Amino acid sequence: MNSWELNQKELRRIDWNIIKKLLNILYNEGKMRKTILARKSNMGYDKCVLYIDWLYMLDFIRRNLDEEKTEIISLSELGISFCKRKLIENFKENNSKFRNGMSQSFS
């Protein structure tokens, strides 16, 4: 049994708000070490690694080693396109809410 299978058993359910938070951080700030990602997402390191493993399994992130042989996490092409699509959807949704609010306030 590999380490991912052991970690997967510990992840009881997926919190989609955490997924969005991790993807958003990586999209806006770029590649980073796991410890930095855990700190920026306000999660414990162990819990963050479980989500990193899950995102890696779905091909949303890549794992590379830097010159110091430290693992660096970044978005994959799939992760980037997902984030862009979600940003466009959120922009359209917020823009329509803004327009509806403006038309109601001028009525």
Biopython code that builds the backbone (N, CA, C, O; Angstrom):
import numpy as np
from Bio.PDB.StructureBuilder import StructureBuilder

atoms = [
    (1, "MET", "N", (0.851, -1.171, 0.000)),
    (1, "MET", "CA", (0.000, 0.000, 0.000)),
    (1, "MET", "C", (0.901, 1.240, 0.000)),
    (1, "MET", "O", (1.772, 1.376, 0.860)),
    (2, "ASN", "N", (0.692, 2.144, -0.966)),
    (2, "ASN", "CA", (1.541, 3.330, -1.024)),
    (2, "ASN", "C", (1.016, 4.421, -0.088)),
    (2, "ASN", "O", (-0.050, 4.279, 0.511)),
    (3, "SER", "N", (1.783, 5.515, 0.028)),
    (3, "SER", "CA", (1.418, 6.571, 0.981)),
    (3, "SER", "C", (0.122, 7.264, 0.592)),
    (3, "SER", "O", (-0.626, 7.711, 1.462)),
    (4, "TRP", "N", (-0.158, 7.360, -0.727)),
    (4, "TRP", "CA", (-1.396, 8.010, -1.127)),
    (4, "TRP", "C", (-2.600, 7.202, -0.661)),
    (4, "TRP", "O", (-3.587, 7.781, -0.207)),
    (5, "GLU", "N", (-2.539, 5.879, -0.763)),
    (5, "GLU", "CA", (-3.651, 5.041, -0.318)),
    (5, "GLU", "C", (-3.861, 5.177, 1.182)),
    (5, "GLU", "O", (-5.000, 5.181, 1.649)),
    (6, "LEU", "N", (-2.784, 5.286, 1.937)),
    (6, "LEU", "CA", (-2.920, 5.487, 3.380)),
    (6, "LEU", "C", (-3.562, 6.832, 3.673)),
    (6, "LEU", "O", (-4.467, 6.927, 4.502)),
    (7, "ASN", "N", (-3.090, 7.884, 2.985)),
    (7, "ASN", "CA", (-3.641, 9.215, 3.201)),
    (7, "ASN", "C", (-5.088, 9.301, 2.756)),
    (7, "ASN", "O", (-5.891, 9.965, 3.411)),
    (8, "GLN", "N", (-5.441, 8.647, 1.662)),
    (8, "GLN", "CA", (-6.805, 8.694, 1.155)),
    (8, "GLN", "C", (-7.789, 8.175, 2.193)),
    (8, "GLN", "O", (-8.900, 8.694, 2.296)),
    (9, "LYS", "N", (-7.410, 7.173, 2.954)),
    (9, "LYS", "CA", (-8.300, 6.637, 3.971)),
    (9, "LYS", "C", (-8.571, 7.654, 5.065)),
    (9, "LYS", "O", (-9.622, 7.605, 5.703)),
    (10, "GLU", "N", (-7.656, 8.562, 5.291)),
    (10, "GLU", "CA", (-7.828, 9.572, 6.325)),
    (10, "GLU", "C", (-8.733, 10.707, 5.876)),
    (10, "GLU", "O", (-9.338, 11.380, 6.710)),
    (11, "LEU", "N", (-8.837, 10.930, 4.570)),
    (11, "LEU", "CA", (-9.670, 12.001, 4.043)),
    (11, "LEU", "C", (-11.099, 11.481, 3.926)),
    (11, "LEU", "O", (-11.449, 10.832, 2.940)),
    (12, "ARG", "N", (-11.911, 11.763, 4.916)),
    (12, "ARG", "CA", (-13.261, 11.193, 5.002)),
    (12, "ARG", "C", (-14.223, 11.798, 3.983)),
    (12, "ARG", "O", (-15.020, 11.089, 3.367)),
    (13, "ARG", "N", (-14.140, 13.107, 3.815)),
    (13, "ARG", "CA", (-15.006, 13.779, 2.850)),
    (13, "ARG", "C", (-14.263, 14.994, 2.309)),
    (13, "ARG", "O", (-13.341, 15.507, 2.943)),
    (14, "ILE", "N", (-14.673, 15.438, 1.147)),
    (14, "ILE", "CA", (-14.025, 16.563, 0.493)),
    (14, "ILE", "C", (-14.781, 17.841, 0.847)),
    (14, "ILE", "O", (-15.994, 17.927, 0.656)),
    (15, "ASP", "N", (-14.067, 18.818, 1.355)),
    (15, "ASP", "CA", (-14.638, 20.139, 1.610)),
    (15, "ASP", "C", (-14.334, 20.998, 0.383)),
    (15, "ASP", "O", (-13.185, 21.377, 0.156)),
    (16, "TRP", "N", (-15.362, 21.302, -0.404)),
    (16, "TRP", "CA", (-15.170, 22.017, -1.663)),
    (16, "TRP", "C", (-14.671, 23.437, -1.444)),
    (16, "TRP", "O", (-14.032, 24.005, -2.330)),
    (17, "ASN", "N", (-14.944, 24.014, -0.300)),
    (17, "ASN", "CA", (-14.413, 25.346, -0.014)),
    (17, "ASN", "C", (-12.889, 25.303, 0.124)),
    (17, "ASN", "O", (-12.199, 26.243, -0.273)),
    (18, "ILE", "N", (-12.376, 24.227, 0.677)),
    (18, "ILE", "CA", (-10.922, 24.063, 0.788)),
    (18, "ILE", "C", (-10.320, 23.867, -0.599)),
    (18, "ILE", "O", (-9.270, 24.432, -0.903)),
    (19, "ILE", "N", (-10.971, 23.077, -1.438)),
    (19, "ILE", "CA", (-10.488, 22.876, -2.814)),
    (19, "ILE", "C", (-10.416, 24.210, -3.537)),
    (19, "ILE", "O", (-9.407, 24.524, -4.167)),
    (20, "LYS", "N", (-11.481, 24.993, -3.449)),
    (20, "LYS", "CA", (-11.504, 26.308, -4.105)),
    (20, "LYS", "C", (-10.397, 27.202, -3.561)),
    (20, "LYS", "O", (-9.731, 27.909, -4.317)),
    (21, "LYS", "N", (-10.207, 27.166, -2.248)),
    (21, "LYS", "CA", (-9.186, 28.002, -1.639)),
    (21, "LYS", "C", (-7.789, 27.623, -2.134)),
    (21, "LYS", "O", (-7.004, 28.501, -2.493)),
    (22, "LEU", "N", (-7.475, 26.340, -2.156)),
    (22, "LEU", "CA", (-6.158, 25.885, -2.613)),
    (22, "LEU", "C", (-5.923, 26.238, -4.074)),
    (22, "LEU", "O", (-4.861, 26.749, -4.429)),
    (23, "LEU", "N", (-6.912, 25.969, -4.924)),
    (23, "LEU", "CA", (-6.768, 26.283, -6.338)),
    (23, "LEU", "C", (-6.623, 27.779, -6.559)),
    (23, "LEU", "O", (-5.829, 28.211, -7.395)),
    (24, "ASN", "N", (-7.377, 28.564, -5.822)),
    (24, "ASN", "CA", (-7.312, 30.023, -5.950)),
    (24, "ASN", "C", (-5.933, 30.544, -5.552)),
    (24, "ASN", "O", (-5.378, 31.408, -6.232)),
    (25, "ILE", "N", (-5.385, 30.036, -4.474)),
    (25, "ILE", "CA", (-4.054, 30.458, -4.029)),
    (25, "ILE", "C", (-3.014, 30.115, -5.090)),
    (25, "ILE", "O", (-2.191, 30.957, -5.448)),
    (26, "LEU", "N", (-3.045, 28.901, -5.588)),
    (26, "LEU", "CA", (-2.080, 28.496, -6.607)),
    (26, "LEU", "C", (-2.263, 29.280, -7.904)),
    (26, "LEU", "O", (-1.281, 29.609, -8.569)),
    (27, "TYR", "N", (-3.495, 29.581, -8.265)),
    (27, "TYR", "CA", (-3.760, 30.324, -9.492)),
    (27, "TYR", "C", (-3.246, 31.761, -9.371)),
    (27, "TYR", "O", (-2.626, 32.282, -10.298)),
    (28, "ASN", "N", (-3.502, 32.389, -8.238)),
    (28, "ASN", "CA", (-3.135, 33.793, -8.065)),
    (28, "ASN", "C", (-1.669, 33.999, -7.703)),
    (28, "ASN", "O", (-1.083, 35.018, -8.067)),
    (29, "GLU", "N", (-1.070, 33.051, -6.994)),
    (29, "GLU", "CA", (0.284, 33.264, -6.491)),
    (29, "GLU", "C", (1.335, 32.376, -7.144)),
    (29, "GLU", "O", (2.530, 32.596, -6.947)),
    (30, "GLY", "N", (0.919, 31.385, -7.912)),
    (30, "GLY", "CA", (1.872, 30.546, -8.621)),
    (30, "GLY", "C", (2.391, 29.394, -7.773)),
    (30, "GLY", "O", (1.826, 29.055, -6.734)),
    (31, "LYS", "N", (3.471, 28.809, -8.241)),
    (31, "LYS", "CA", (4.010, 27.612, -7.592)),
    (31, "LYS", "C", (4.581, 27.937, -6.224)),
    (31, "LYS", "O", (5.062, 29.042, -5.973)),
    (32, "MET", "N", (4.515, 26.924, -5.327)),
    (32, "MET", "CA", (5.028, 27.110, -3.965)),
    (32, "MET", "C", (5.230, 25.766, -3.282)),
    (32, "MET", "O", (4.736, 24.737, -3.742)),
    (33, "ARG", "N", (5.960, 25.797, -2.184)),
    (33, "ARG", "CA", (6.156, 24.592, -1.374)),
    (33, "ARG", "C", (4.870, 24.260, -0.629)),
    (33, "ARG", "O", (4.012, 25.117, -0.418)),
    (34, "LYS", "N", (4.758, 22.993, -0.237)),
    (34, "LYS", "CA", (3.555, 22.534, 0.472)),
    (34, "LYS", "C", (3.362, 23.292, 1.786)),
    (34, "LYS", "O", (2.234, 23.629, 2.148)),
    (35, "THR", "N", (4.442, 23.557, 2.491)),
    (35, "THR", "CA", (4.320, 24.263, 3.775)),
    (35, "THR", "C", (3.772, 25.667, 3.591)),
    (35, "THR", "O", (2.966, 26.134, 4.395)),
    (36, "ILE", "N", (4.209, 26.344, 2.532)),
    (36, "ILE", "CA", (3.719, 27.693, 2.251)),
    (36, "ILE", "C", (2.245, 27.644, 1.869)),
    (36, "ILE", "O", (1.460, 28.484, 2.309)),
    (37, "LEU", "N", (1.870, 26.670, 1.058)),
    (37, "LEU", "CA", (0.468, 26.519, 0.657)),
    (37, "LEU", "C", (-0.406, 26.242, 1.880)),
    (37, "LEU", "O", (-1.498, 26.797, 2.003)),
    (38, "ALA", "N", (0.067, 25.397, 2.770)),
    (38, "ALA", "CA", (-0.692, 25.105, 3.994)),
    (38, "ALA", "C", (-0.861, 26.370, 4.830)),
    (38, "ALA", "O", (-1.945, 26.632, 5.351)),
    (39, "ARG", "N", (0.202, 27.149, 4.958)),
    (39, "ARG", "CA", (0.134, 28.379, 5.747)),
    (39, "ARG", "C", (-0.815, 29.390, 5.115)),
    (39, "ARG", "O", (-1.638, 29.986, 5.810)),
    (40, "LYS", "N", (-0.709, 29.587, 3.811)),
    (40, "LYS", "CA", (-1.562, 30.564, 3.128)),
    (40, "LYS", "C", (-3.032, 30.148, 3.136)),
    (40, "LYS", "O", (-3.920, 30.999, 3.086)),
    (41, "SER", "N", (-3.288, 28.850, 3.199)),
    (41, "SER", "CA", (-4.669, 28.376, 3.209)),
    (41, "SER", "C", (-5.225, 28.207, 4.621)),
    (41, "SER", "O", (-6.367, 27.788, 4.803)),
    (42, "ASN", "N", (-4.402, 28.540, 5.616)),
    (42, "ASN", "CA", (-4.832, 28.441, 7.024)),
    (42, "ASN", "C", (-5.198, 27.019, 7.418)),
    (42, "ASN", "O", (-6.159, 26.800, 8.156)),
    (43, "MET", "N", (-4.423, 26.045, 6.922)),
    (43, "MET", "CA", (-4.670, 24.645, 7.256)),
    (43, "MET", "C", (-3.435, 24.055, 7.893)),
    (43, "MET", "O", (-2.323, 24.549, 7.712)),
    (44, "GLY", "N", (-3.645, 23.004, 8.632)),
    (44, "GLY", "CA", (-2.529, 22.236, 9.133)),
    (44, "GLY", "C", (-1.831, 21.548, 7.968)),
    (44, "GLY", "O", (-2.455, 21.238, 6.954)),
    (45, "TYR", "N", (-0.547, 21.315, 8.120)),
    (45, "TYR", "CA", (0.241, 20.716, 7.040)),
    (45, "TYR", "C", (-0.310, 19.354, 6.624)),
    (45, "TYR", "O", (-0.459, 19.089, 5.431)),
    (46, "ASP", "N", (-0.614, 18.492, 7.586)),
    (46, "ASP", "CA", (-1.085, 17.135, 7.273)),
    (46, "ASP", "C", (-2.393, 17.152, 6.487)),
    (46, "ASP", "O", (-2.561, 16.397, 5.530)),
    (47, "LYS", "N", (-3.311, 18.012, 6.895)),
    (47, "LYS", "CA", (-4.590, 18.109, 6.196)),
    (47, "LYS", "C", (-4.380, 18.668, 4.787)),
    (47, "LYS", "O", (-5.011, 18.209, 3.835)),
    (48, "CYS", "N", (-3.503, 19.648, 4.657)),
    (48, "CYS", "CA", (-3.217, 20.229, 3.353)),
    (48, "CYS", "C", (-2.630, 19.181, 2.407)),
    (48, "CYS", "O", (-2.986, 19.138, 1.229)),
    (49, "VAL", "N", (-1.740, 18.344, 2.915)),
    (49, "VAL", "CA", (-1.125, 17.301, 2.095)),
    (49, "VAL", "C", (-2.173, 16.307, 1.601)),
    (49, "VAL", "O", (-2.067, 15.810, 0.480)),
    (50, "LEU", "N", (-3.164, 16.016, 2.404)),
    (50, "LEU", "CA", (-4.248, 15.123, 1.962)),
    (50, "LEU", "C", (-4.974, 15.720, 0.750)),
    (50, "LEU", "O", (-5.265, 15.017, -0.217)),
    (51, "TYR", "N", (-5.259, 17.016, 0.814)),
    (51, "TYR", "CA", (-5.929, 17.674, -0.304)),
    (51, "TYR", "C", (-5.007, 17.799, -1.511)),
    (51, "TYR", "O", (-5.463, 17.671, -2.648)),
    (52, "ILE", "N", (-3.728, 18.044, -1.285)),
    (52, "ILE", "CA", (-2.760, 18.090, -2.384)),
    (52, "ILE", "C", (-2.724, 16.744, -3.093)),
    (52, "ILE", "O", (-2.730, 16.690, -4.323)),
    (53, "ASP", "N", (-2.687, 15.672, -2.335)),
    (53, "ASP", "CA", (-2.694, 14.321, -2.922)),
    (53, "ASP", "C", (-3.949, 14.097, -3.756)),
    (53, "ASP", "O", (-3.882, 13.520, -4.842)),
    (54, "TRP", "N", (-5.083, 14.547, -3.256)),
    (54, "TRP", "CA", (-6.355, 14.367, -3.954)),
    (54, "TRP", "C", (-6.360, 15.176, -5.250)),
    (54, "TRP", "O", (-6.782, 14.676, -6.293)),
    (55, "LEU", "N", (-5.892, 16.426, -5.187)),
    (55, "LEU", "CA", (-5.834, 17.267, -6.384)),
    (55, "LEU", "C", (-4.844, 16.708, -7.408)),
    (55, "LEU", "O", (-5.065, 16.807, -8.615)),
    (56, "TYR", "N", (-3.767, 16.128, -6.921)),
    (56, "TYR", "CA", (-2.784, 15.513, -7.812)),
    (56, "TYR", "C", (-3.390, 14.300, -8.517)),
    (56, "TYR", "O", (-3.165, 14.092, -9.710)),
    (57, "MET", "N", (-4.145, 13.518, -7.789)),
    (57, "MET", "CA", (-4.786, 12.342, -8.367)),
    (57, "MET", "C", (-5.740, 12.751, -9.494)),
    (57, "MET", "O", (-5.877, 12.027, -10.480)),
    (58, "LEU", "N", (-6.396, 13.901, -9.355)),
    (58, "LEU", "CA", (-7.324, 14.396, -10.380)),
    (58, "LEU", "C", (-6.627, 15.195, -11.476)),
    (58, "LEU", "O", (-7.276, 15.688, -12.398)),
    (59, "ASP", "N", (-5.315, 15.320, -11.376)),
    (59, "ASP", "CA", (-4.490, 16.024, -12.367)),
    (59, "ASP", "C", (-4.750, 17.534, -12.375)),
    (59, "ASP", "O", (-4.605, 18.171, -13.418)),
    (60, "PHE", "N", (-5.123, 18.105, -11.257)),
    (60, "PHE", "CA", (-5.301, 19.547, -11.158)),
    (60, "PHE", "C", (-3.994, 20.248, -10.792)),
    (60, "PHE", "O", (-3.844, 21.447, -11.030)),
    (61, "ILE", "N", (-3.054, 19.507, -10.215)),
    (61, "ILE", "CA", (-1.777, 20.102, -9.830)),
    (61, "ILE", "C", (-0.625, 19.230, -10.322)),
    (61, "ILE", "O", (-0.795, 18.057, -10.655)),
    (62, "ARG", "N", (0.555, 19.853, -10.354)),
    (62, "ARG", "CA", (1.794, 19.153, -10.695)),
    (62, "ARG", "C", (2.714, 19.203, -9.487)),
    (62, "ARG", "O", (2.624, 20.099, -8.648)),
    (63, "ARG", "N", (3.593, 18.227, -9.421)),
    (63, "ARG", "CA", (4.621, 18.184, -8.387)),
    (63, "ARG", "C", (5.975, 18.150, -9.083)),
    (63, "ARG", "O", (6.235, 17.282, -9.916)),
    (64, "ASN", "N", (6.836, 19.107, -8.731)),
    (64, "ASN", "CA", (8.179, 19.155, -9.294)),
    (64, "ASN", "C", (9.166, 19.386, -8.162)),
    (64, "ASN", "O", (8.794, 19.829, -7.076)),
    (65, "LEU", "N", (10.413, 19.082, -8.430)),
    (65, "LEU", "CA", (11.472, 19.345, -7.454)),
    (65, "LEU", "C", (12.244, 20.579, -7.892)),
    (65, "LEU", "O", (12.560, 20.735, -9.071)),
    (66, "ASP", "N", (12.547, 21.452, -6.944)),
    (66, "ASP", "CA", (13.380, 22.609, -7.268)),
    (66, "ASP", "C", (14.854, 22.232, -7.150)),
    (66, "ASP", "O", (15.184, 21.062, -6.958)),
    (67, "GLU", "N", (15.736, 23.218, -7.266)),
    (67, "GLU", "CA", (17.176, 22.938, -7.240)),
    (67, "GLU", "C", (17.643, 22.393, -5.896)),
    (67, "GLU", "O", (18.692, 21.753, -5.820)),
    (68, "GLU", "N", (16.882, 22.637, -4.841)),
    (68, "GLU", "CA", (17.222, 22.118, -3.510)),
    (68, "GLU", "C", (16.548, 20.781, -3.228)),
    (68, "GLU", "O", (16.592, 20.286, -2.102)),
    (69, "LYS", "N", (15.927, 20.197, -4.247)),
    (69, "LYS", "CA", (15.221, 18.908, -4.128)),
    (69, "LYS", "C", (14.000, 19.005, -3.212)),
    (69, "LYS", "O", (13.610, 18.025, -2.578)),
    (70, "THR", "N", (13.403, 20.196, -3.148)),
    (70, "THR", "CA", (12.183, 20.426, -2.381)),
    (70, "THR", "C", (10.998, 20.322, -3.333)),
    (70, "THR", "O", (11.041, 20.850, -4.445)),
    (71, "GLU", "N", (9.948, 19.647, -2.898)),
    (71, "GLU", "CA", (8.773, 19.489, -3.754)),
    (71, "GLU", "C", (8.032, 20.814, -3.894)),
    (71, "GLU", "O", (7.719, 21.477, -2.905)),
    (72, "ILE", "N", (7.762, 21.182, -5.134)),
    (72, "ILE", "CA", (7.045, 22.408, -5.457)),
    (72, "ILE", "C", (5.711, 22.035, -6.092)),
    (72, "ILE", "O", (5.652, 21.179, -6.975)),
    (73, "ILE", "N", (4.642, 22.683, -5.637)),
    (73, "ILE", "CA", (3.292, 22.418, -6.127)),
    (73, "ILE", "C", (2.886, 23.550, -7.061)),
    (73, "ILE", "O", (3.090, 24.723, -6.747)),
    (74, "SER", "N", (2.315, 23.200, -8.201)),
    (74, "SER", "CA", (1.793, 24.206, -9.134)),
    (74, "SER", "C", (0.562, 23.643, -9.828)),
    (74, "SER", "O", (0.312, 22.438, -9.794)),
    (75, "LEU", "N", (-0.194, 24.520, -10.450)),
    (75, "LEU", "CA", (-1.373, 24.074, -11.188)),
    (75, "LEU", "C", (-0.953, 23.407, -12.495)),
    (75, "LEU", "O", (-0.005, 23.841, -13.149)),
    (76, "SER", "N", (-1.654, 22.370, -12.860)),
    (76, "SER", "CA", (-1.464, 21.736, -14.172)),
    (76, "SER", "C", (-2.270, 22.537, -15.190)),
    (76, "SER", "O", (-2.972, 23.484, -14.834)),
    (77, "GLU", "N", (-2.164, 22.155, -16.439)),
    (77, "GLU", "CA", (-2.962, 22.823, -17.473)),
    (77, "GLU", "C", (-4.459, 22.662, -17.183)),
    (77, "GLU", "O", (-5.238, 23.595, -17.378)),
    (78, "LEU", "N", (-4.845, 21.493, -16.724)),
    (78, "LEU", "CA", (-6.248, 21.264, -16.369)),
    (78, "LEU", "C", (-6.666, 22.177, -15.218)),
    (78, "LEU", "O", (-7.753, 22.754, -15.244)),
    (79, "GLY", "N", (-5.812, 22.308, -14.217)),
    (79, "GLY", "CA", (-6.105, 23.181, -13.083)),
    (79, "GLY", "C", (-6.224, 24.634, -13.492)),
    (79, "GLY", "O", (-7.102, 25.349, -13.009)),
    (80, "ILE", "N", (-5.344, 25.077, -14.382)),
    (80, "ILE", "CA", (-5.392, 26.463, -14.856)),
    (80, "ILE", "C", (-6.672, 26.715, -15.644)),
    (80, "ILE", "O", (-7.340, 27.726, -15.430)),
    (81, "SER", "N", (-7.019, 25.809, -16.549)),
    (81, "SER", "CA", (-8.235, 26.009, -17.343)),
    (81, "SER", "C", (-9.484, 25.961, -16.457)),
    (81, "SER", "O", (-10.444, 26.695, -16.694)),
    (82, "PHE", "N", (-9.470, 25.107, -15.449)),
    (82, "PHE", "CA", (-10.597, 25.054, -14.503)),
    (82, "PHE", "C", (-10.739, 26.389, -13.774)),
    (82, "PHE", "O", (-11.843, 26.921, -13.661)),
    (83, "CYS", "N", (-9.630, 26.930, -13.280)),
    (83, "CYS", "CA", (-9.668, 28.205, -12.556)),
    (83, "CYS", "C", (-10.131, 29.339, -13.458)),
    (83, "CYS", "O", (-10.925, 30.179, -13.036)),
    (84, "LYS", "N", (-9.645, 29.372, -14.690)),
    (84, "LYS", "CA", (-10.069, 30.415, -15.632)),
    (84, "LYS", "C", (-11.564, 30.323, -15.905)),
    (84, "LYS", "O", (-12.267, 31.334, -15.923)),
    (85, "ARG", "N", (-12.039, 29.102, -16.116)),
    (85, "ARG", "CA", (-13.471, 28.900, -16.384)),
    (85, "ARG", "C", (-14.305, 29.357, -15.192)),
    (85, "ARG", "O", (-15.334, 30.012, -15.363)),
    (86, "LYS", "N", (-13.860, 29.010, -13.979)),
    (86, "LYS", "CA", (-14.596, 29.416, -12.784)),
    (86, "LYS", "C", (-14.553, 30.930, -12.591)),
    (86, "LYS", "O", (-15.542, 31.526, -12.162)),
    (87, "LEU", "N", (-13.413, 31.561, -12.903)),
    (87, "LEU", "CA", (-13.317, 33.016, -12.797)),
    (87, "LEU", "C", (-14.293, 33.696, -13.748)),
    (87, "LEU", "O", (-14.953, 34.666, -13.376)),
    (88, "ILE", "N", (-14.387, 33.186, -14.982)),
    (88, "ILE", "CA", (-15.310, 33.767, -15.954)),
    (88, "ILE", "C", (-16.745, 33.587, -15.484)),
    (88, "ILE", "O", (-17.549, 34.515, -15.577)),
    (89, "GLU", "N", (-17.078, 32.392, -14.976)),
    (89, "GLU", "CA", (-18.428, 32.150, -14.461)),
    (89, "GLU", "C", (-18.749, 33.092, -13.305)),
    (89, "GLU", "O", (-19.834, 33.671, -13.256)),
    (90, "ASN", "N", (-17.807, 33.247, -12.372)),
    (90, "ASN", "CA", (-18.027, 34.139, -11.231)),
    (90, "ASN", "C", (-18.164, 35.579, -11.673)),
    (90, "ASN", "O", (-18.987, 36.316, -11.131)),
    (91, "PHE", "N", (-17.365, 35.996, -12.657)),
    (91, "PHE", "CA", (-17.448, 37.359, -13.168)),
    (91, "PHE", "C", (-18.812, 37.616, -13.781)),
    (91, "PHE", "O", (-19.436, 38.641, -13.509)),
    (92, "LYS", "N", (-19.282, 36.677, -14.617)),
    (92, "LYS", "CA", (-20.593, 36.842, -15.244)),
    (92, "LYS", "C", (-21.699, 36.888, -14.195)),
    (92, "LYS", "O", (-22.616, 37.704, -14.283)),
    (93, "GLU", "N", (-21.604, 36.005, -13.200)),
    (93, "GLU", "CA", (-22.617, 35.971, -12.143)),
    (93, "GLU", "C", (-22.621, 37.276, -11.351)),
    (93, "GLU", "O", (-23.679, 37.856, -11.107)),
    (94, "ASN", "N", (-21.443, 37.731, -10.952)),
    (94, "ASN", "CA", (-21.355, 38.974, -10.182)),
    (94, "ASN", "C", (-21.754, 40.176, -11.018)),
    (94, "ASN", "O", (-22.368, 41.109, -10.501)),
    (95, "ASN", "N", (-21.416, 40.169, -12.301)),
    (95, "ASN", "CA", (-21.769, 41.264, -13.176)),
    (95, "ASN", "C", (-23.276, 41.357, -13.348)),
    (95, "ASN", "O", (-23.832, 42.455, -13.349)),
    (96, "SER", "N", (-23.950, 40.207, -13.494)),
    (96, "SER", "CA", (-25.410, 40.222, -13.641)),
    (96, "SER", "C", (-26.079, 40.658, -12.337)),
    (96, "SER", "O", (-27.086, 41.366, -12.369)),
    (97, "LYS", "N", (-25.532, 40.245, -11.195)),
    (97, "LYS", "CA", (-26.075, 40.701, -9.913)),
    (97, "LYS", "C", (-25.927, 42.212, -9.781)),
    (97, "LYS", "O", (-26.833, 42.896, -9.305)),
    (98, "PHE", "N", (-24.768, 42.725, -10.212)),
    (98, "PHE", "CA", (-24.517, 44.161, -10.153)),
    (98, "PHE", "C", (-25.496, 44.909, -11.054)),
    (98, "PHE", "O", (-26.084, 45.911, -10.647)),
    (99, "ARG", "N", (-25.666, 44.412, -12.285)),
    (99, "ARG", "CA", (-26.587, 45.063, -13.217)),
    (99, "ARG", "C", (-28.022, 45.025, -12.699)),
    (99, "ARG", "O", (-28.742, 46.019, -12.788)),
    (100, "ASN", "N", (-28.439, 43.878, -12.157)),
    (100, "ASN", "CA", (-29.790, 43.772, -11.605)),
    (100, "ASN", "C", (-29.966, 44.719, -10.442)),
    (100, "ASN", "O", (-31.017, 45.347, -10.308)),
    (101, "GLY", "N", (-28.960, 44.833, -9.602)),
    (101, "GLY", "CA", (-29.025, 45.753, -8.465)),
    (101, "GLY", "C", (-29.083, 47.203, -8.920)),
    (101, "GLY", "O", (-29.809, 48.008, -8.337)),
    (102, "MET", "N", (-28.326, 47.540, -9.954)),
    (102, "MET", "CA", (-28.324, 48.896, -10.476)),
    (102, "MET", "C", (-29.663, 49.239, -11.090)),
    (102, "MET", "O", (-30.175, 50.337, -10.875)),
    (103, "SER", "N", (-30.246, 48.315, -11.856)),
    (103, "SER", "CA", (-31.535, 48.602, -12.502)),
    (103, "SER", "C", (-32.627, 48.735, -11.454)),
    (103, "SER", "O", (-33.555, 49.525, -11.631)),
    (104, "GLN", "N", (-32.537, 47.979, -10.367)),
    (104, "GLN", "CA", (-33.545, 48.094, -9.318)),
    (104, "GLN", "C", (-33.375, 49.386, -8.542)),
    (104, "GLN", "O", (-34.366, 49.972, -8.106)),
    (105, "SER", "N", (-32.145, 49.846, -8.358)),
    (105, "SER", "CA", (-31.927, 51.060, -7.575)),
    (105, "SER", "C", (-32.328, 52.305, -8.360)),
    (105, "SER", "O", (-32.621, 53.340, -7.761)),
    (106, "PHE", "N", (-32.347, 52.224, -9.697)),
    (106, "PHE", "CA", (-32.750, 53.366, -10.515)),
    (106, "PHE", "C", (-34.209, 53.306, -10.910)),
    (106, "PHE", "O", (-34.689, 54.186, -11.624)),
    (107, "SER", "N", (-34.917, 52.301, -10.468)),
    (107, "SER", "CA", (-36.327, 52.156, -10.842)),
    (107, "SER", "C", (-37.207, 52.975, -9.948)),
    (107, "SER", "O", (-38.427, 52.976, -10.115)),
]
sb = StructureBuilder()
sb.init_structure("model")
sb.init_model(0)
sb.init_chain("A")
sb.init_seg("    ")
for serial, (resi, resn, name, xyz) in enumerate(atoms, 1):
    if name == "N":
        sb.init_residue(resn, " ", resi, " ")
    sb.init_atom(name, np.array(xyz, "f"), 0.0, 1.0, " ", f" {name:<3s}", serial, name[0])
structure = sb.get_structure()
